[in-house]
Amino acid sequence: MLANRREIEEKLRREGRMPPGQVLTEKFPVLHYGPIPAFDESHWDFKVWGAVEKPLKLTWYEFNQLPKVKRQYDLHCVTRWSKFDTEWEGVAIQALLEAGLVKPKPEAKYVIQRAEYEFSANLPLDIVLSDRFLLATHYLGQPLTPEHGFPLRGLVGAIPGKVSDQDVYLWKGAKWLRGLEFLTEDQKGFWELAGYHNEGKVWKEQRIG
């Protein structure tokens, strides 16, 4: 089995899909700081505010009426594991823009994801607006499990076969997401304040700041 994994790793490296310093995993390791929050649908909401034309607030029911998309991602964790061709479903930011629910102001350049227990993760606006970011609700056709961010997580992943300098480590997507704050200037998130690299680019191995 180990030999087979190494063969797959080498194949992925030849294809240019395995970033430097990473190793293949078929599992989905669970890594987070703090306890798993309880979900109460009657009190849960999703907000968008900051450098937008109009703030947005949606209940869980309203959020689930938004159109969903299915996407495949290669996931790269800063702890050096990579998981390939993972299948997700959720809401693309483009859906919020096309429905007129969110309209960033011209000066908006960054987005910080606000999650339970005041956890946060920052990204440039162009990554959030790209296909590499998803407001994820499902994994492998099933609702997210609590340890993987149920009911909603901001997911960042690499598009299989499309290497990009926008590919960032998985910590840049926040589990248990509650909102997006659009910013005119960058603001470090939880792990960045703890010493992780502010950009977290996968192909540059930007792990520690």
N, C-alpha and C positions, 0 to 999 in steps of 0.2 A: 504493500500500500504506500509506504514511504517513497519507494522508487517511482511509483506511478505519479505521486504528487510532485516529485522533482521534475519528472518529464513534462507534466502540465505546466509547471512554473517556467521551465526553459522555453516551452512553446509560446507562452504568453510574453516572455521577454523578447523572443525573436519577432513576435508580432507588434512589439512596442506598446503593449498594454500593461506590463508589470513595472511600476515605478521603482526607482533605485531604493534599496534598503527594505523592501517589502517582501513578505512571504505569503504564500497561498494558504487560505483556510476554507474548509467547506462548512464549518460551523458559523454561527453568528454570535460572537462574544458580546456579553452585556457589560458595558462600562458606563458609569455615571457617578456623579457626586450627590450624596444625600439620599433621602428616602424616596420611594415611588409615591406620587401624590394620588389621592383618591379622586374619582371622577363623579361629580354630581351634575347631571344634565340640567337640572333646574337652575343652577347657578353659573354654569359654564357659559362663557362668551368669547368671541374672537374679535379683537379690535385692530384697527389700523389708524394711525394718527401721526402727527409731526408735520413734515414738509409735504403735505398733500392738500388738495383743494378743499376736501371735506372729510372729516373723520368718519370712520365706519365702525359699526358694532353689529355683530351677528350672533344670534343664539346658535346652539348646536343644530337645531332643526333647520334654521335658515342656512347655515353653512353647508349642510348636506344637500340642499337644493341646488347648489352650484354645480355646473358641469364638471365631470371628472375625466382625467386622462390616465392611461396606463403607460408606464415607461420602464425601460431596463437601465440599470446603472451598474457600473463597477464601483465598489466602495473601498476606500483606502483609509485605514485608521492610523493615527499618529503613533500608536503602539506597535506599528509595523505589520499588521495583518491586512490582507486584501481579499475581498470576496467579489466574485465576478458574475455578471449576467443576472443580477438580482432583479426581481419583478415587483413593481410598486404601482399603487394607484392613489390618486389624490387630486387636489385642485392646483392648477397652474396659476401663477400670478397674472398671466395673460388673460385668463378668464375674468378676473376682477377688473382688469383694465377695459376689456371689450364690453363688459356689462355696464361700464360707467360707474362702478362702485368705488373704484380707486383711481385717482388721477394725481400722480406725483407732480409737485411743483418743479419748474425748470431748474431750480437751484438744488434739488434733491440729488445727492450723490452716493449716499450710503443707507443701509438698512440694518437696524439691530433687532434681532428676534428676542422677544420678551416671553419668558416661560415661567412655569410654577416656581415657587420659592426664590423669586428674584434672579433666577438663572438667565443668562443672556449670551448671545453669540452675534458677532458683527460680520457683515459682508458688504462689498461694493454693490451698488445698485445694479450694475450691468450683469453681475452673476445672478442676483435674485430674479432679474427679468429674463434670464436665459433658460434654456431647457435643462440646465444642470441643477436647478432648484425646484423643489416640489413641496407643497403643503400636503404631506403624506398622511393618509388615513388607513391604507391597507398594504399588507405585504403578503406575497404569494396568494393573493385572492381572498385573504382573511383580514378582518380588522386587526390593527396593531395590538400586540400584547402589551400589558402595562409596563413591563420592563423595557420594551422598545419604543415607548412614548405614547401609548394610547391616552387620549383619543386622537391626538394630532402632533405631528413632529415636522419641523423644518428639515428637509432632507437635501443634502448636497452629494452629488455623485458624478462620476465621469461617464460620459456616453460611450458605450463599447465601440472600440475601433476609431474613436474620434479624439485623439489626444489634444489637449488644449491647455494654454497657460491659465485658464480659468478653473482647472481641476484643483480642488482644495480637499484637505483632510476632513473626515467625517465629523469631527468635533465642531465644525463650523455650522452644522445644522442642529438646532435645539430640540430636544425631546420635550413633550408636555407643553407644546407651544400655546401661548395665549394671545399673542399679538405681534404686529410689525410696526416699528417706529421708524419712519423715514427721516433721514438726517441730512443736513447740509455739510456737516463735517464728521469725520470718522470718530467713533467712540468705542473703546475696547470693551470686549465682553468678559465673561467670567474667567475663562481659561487664559485669555490674553493678559488680563490683569495678574494672573497667577504665574506668568512667565512664558506662556506659549507664544509662538510667533504671531504677529498681528495679521499676516496675510495667509499663512498656512498653505502655501502652494506645494502640491504633491511632487511635481517633477523637479523642483528645486530643493526638496527635502527641508522645507522651512518648518521645522518642528519647534525649536526653542527660539525665543525672541532675542 
